[in-house]
Amino acid sequence: MPRYVAFLRAVNVGGRVVKMDRLRALFEELKLRRVETVIASGNVVFDAGSGDAAALERRIERHLERALGYEVATFVRTPSELAAVAGHEPFPQLDRLEAGRDLWIGFLRAPPAADVERAVLALETDVDRFRVTGRELYWRRLVRNMESLRLGARLERVLGAPMTMRNVTTVRRLAERAPVP
């Protein structure tokens, strides 16, 4: 049975609290196997009989919306896709160890069009850098401040599509939980 990782948007933010045992049970109701949640931010590792990640996304979204009463955008990746994301170095010219830098990964459903990618890159500042690789948006925040946080909402508007963000540390931990077979 293939292994997958789902990244859920709008779980345990903005007053929408879902206990991880409840989230696990909701995935099990879909007949998904070996379900584990990782960190309370909507990360679920599971096995599924289907080999169609897009169909799994839609199925999970419909089920969660019925059960929770609100839309939960879902982004599913295979172990090999996640390993590639976790191992990608989108900013090789920046020192990985310099204090105050932070790498975030935005998961999208589809690669953005070239004009949308250019619009995202136009949002770069002295402290925020972006790279788009396939269905992922890499965001290097050189400082931690409120201006960078506000930029997240602007990114999604420019993309014109839902996205969910995770810190690279979380992504790497998930990749370890769902190793490439």
C-alpha positions as CSV (number, residue, x, y, z in Angstrom):
1,M,0.0,0.0,0.0
2,P,1.5,3.4,-1.0
3,R,2.5,5.8,1.8
4,Y,1.6,9.5,1.6
5,V,1.9,12.7,3.6
6,A,-1.0,15.2,3.7
7,F,-0.4,18.9,4.6
8,L,-3.7,20.4,5.8
9,R,-4.4,24.1,5.7
10,A,-6.4,25.8,8.5
11,V,-5.9,23.2,11.2
12,N,-5.2,24.6,14.7
13,V,-5.1,28.2,13.6
14,G,-7.6,31.0,13.8
15,G,-9.6,29.2,16.5
16,R,-10.2,26.1,14.5
17,V,-8.9,23.5,16.9
18,V,-8.8,19.8,16.0
19,K,-7.2,17.3,18.4
20,M,-4.8,15.0,16.7
21,D,-6.6,11.9,17.9
22,R,-9.8,13.2,16.2
23,L,-7.8,14.0,13.0
24,R,-6.3,10.5,13.0
25,A,-9.8,9.0,13.4
26,L,-11.2,11.1,10.5
27,F,-8.5,9.8,8.2
28,E,-9.2,6.2,9.5
29,E,-12.9,6.7,8.6
30,L,-11.7,7.0,5.0
31,K,-10.1,3.5,5.3
32,L,-6.6,5.0,5.3
33,R,-4.1,2.8,7.2
34,R,-1.2,3.4,9.5
35,V,-2.3,7.0,10.1
36,E,0.0,9.2,12.2
37,T,-0.2,12.9,12.9
38,V,3.0,14.8,13.3
39,I,2.9,18.1,15.2
40,A,-0.5,19.7,15.8
41,S,-0.4,21.8,12.6
42,G,-2.2,19.4,10.2
43,N,0.5,17.0,9.1
44,V,-0.8,13.4,8.5
45,V,1.2,10.4,7.3
46,F,-0.8,7.5,6.1
47,D,-1.1,4.5,3.7
48,A,-3.8,4.4,1.0
49,G,-4.8,1.9,-1.7
50,S,-5.1,4.6,-4.3
51,G,-2.2,5.7,-6.4
52,D,-3.8,9.0,-7.3
53,A,-2.7,11.8,-5.0
54,A,-5.1,14.3,-6.5
55,A,-8.0,12.1,-5.9
56,L,-6.9,11.5,-2.4
57,E,-6.7,15.3,-1.8
58,R,-10.3,15.7,-3.0
59,R,-11.6,12.8,-1.0
60,I,-9.9,14.0,2.2
61,E,-11.1,17.6,1.7
62,R,-14.7,16.5,1.2
63,H,-14.6,14.3,4.3
64,L,-12.9,16.9,6.5
65,E,-15.3,19.7,5.4
66,R,-18.3,17.5,6.3
67,A,-16.9,16.5,9.6
68,L,-15.4,19.8,10.7
69,G,-17.8,22.2,9.1
70,Y,-15.2,24.2,7.2
71,E,-13.0,23.8,4.1
72,V,-9.6,22.3,4.8
73,A,-7.3,22.6,1.7
74,T,-5.3,19.4,1.5
75,F,-1.9,18.9,-0.2
76,V,-0.7,15.3,-0.6
77,R,2.8,14.3,-1.5
78,T,4.4,10.8,-2.0
79,P,7.5,9.9,0.0
80,S,9.8,10.5,-3.1
81,E,8.2,13.9,-3.7
82,L,8.6,14.8,-0.1
83,A,12.3,13.6,0.0
84,A,13.0,15.8,-3.0
85,V,11.3,18.8,-1.3
86,A,13.2,18.2,2.0
87,G,16.5,17.9,0.3
88,H,16.2,20.8,-2.1
89,E,18.5,23.7,-1.6
90,P,16.7,26.6,-3.2
91,F,19.1,29.2,-1.9
92,P,22.6,27.7,-2.1
93,Q,24.2,31.2,-2.1
94,L,22.9,31.9,1.4
95,D,24.7,30.6,4.4
96,R,22.5,27.9,5.9
97,L,23.9,28.4,9.4
98,E,23.6,32.2,9.8
99,A,21.5,33.1,12.8
100,G,18.1,34.6,12.1
101,R,17.4,33.0,8.8
102,D,14.4,30.8,8.3
103,L,13.3,28.6,5.4
104,W,9.6,27.9,4.9
105,I,8.0,25.7,2.2
106,G,4.6,26.5,0.7
107,F,2.7,23.5,-0.7
108,L,0.6,24.2,-3.8
109,R,-1.7,21.9,-5.8
110,A,-0.1,22.8,-9.2
111,P,3.0,24.6,-10.4
112,P,2.1,28.3,-10.8
113,A,2.1,29.7,-14.3
114,A,5.2,31.6,-15.4
115,D,3.5,35.1,-15.0
116,V,2.4,34.1,-11.5
117,E,5.9,32.9,-10.6
118,R,7.3,36.3,-11.8
119,A,4.7,38.1,-9.6
120,V,5.8,36.1,-6.6
121,L,9.5,36.8,-7.2
122,A,8.6,40.5,-7.5
123,L,7.5,40.4,-3.9
124,E,11.1,39.8,-2.8
125,T,12.6,42.3,-0.4
126,D,15.9,42.8,1.3
127,V,14.8,40.2,3.9
128,D,12.5,37.9,2.0
129,R,13.6,35.6,-0.8
130,F,11.5,33.3,-2.9
131,R,12.0,30.4,-5.3
132,V,9.4,28.3,-7.0
133,T,10.2,24.7,-7.8
134,G,7.3,22.6,-9.2
135,R,4.5,22.6,-6.7
136,E,6.5,24.2,-3.9
137,L,7.3,27.7,-3.0
138,Y,10.4,28.2,-0.9
139,W,10.5,31.3,1.2
140,R,13.7,32.3,3.0
141,R,13.0,34.9,5.7
142,L,16.2,36.6,6.6
143,V,14.7,38.2,9.7
144,R,11.7,37.3,11.8
145,N,9.4,40.3,11.9
146,M,5.8,41.1,11.4
147,E,6.3,42.4,7.9
148,S,7.5,39.0,6.7
149,L,4.4,37.4,8.4
150,R,2.0,39.8,6.6
151,L,3.7,38.9,3.3
152,G,2.3,35.4,3.6
153,A,-1.2,36.6,3.0
154,R,0.0,38.6,0.0
155,L,1.7,35.6,-1.4
156,E,-1.5,33.6,-1.5
157,R,-3.3,36.4,-3.2
158,V,-0.6,36.7,-5.9
159,L,-0.7,32.9,-6.4
160,G,-4.5,32.9,-6.8
161,A,-4.6,29.5,-5.2
162,P,-4.6,28.0,-1.7
163,M,-1.3,27.1,-0.1
164,T,-0.1,25.9,3.2
165,M,3.3,26.6,4.7
166,R,5.6,24.5,6.8
167,N,9.1,25.1,8.3
168,V,11.8,23.1,6.6
169,T,12.5,21.3,9.9
170,T,8.9,20.0,10.0
171,V,9.2,18.9,6.3
172,R,12.4,17.0,7.0
173,R,10.8,15.3,10.0
174,L,7.9,14.2,7.9
175,A,10.2,13.0,5.2
176,E,11.9,10.8,7.8
177,R,8.4,9.4,8.9
178,A,7.6,8.5,5.3
179,P,10.8,7.2,3.8
180,V,11.2,6.4,0.1
181,P,10.5,2.7,-0.4
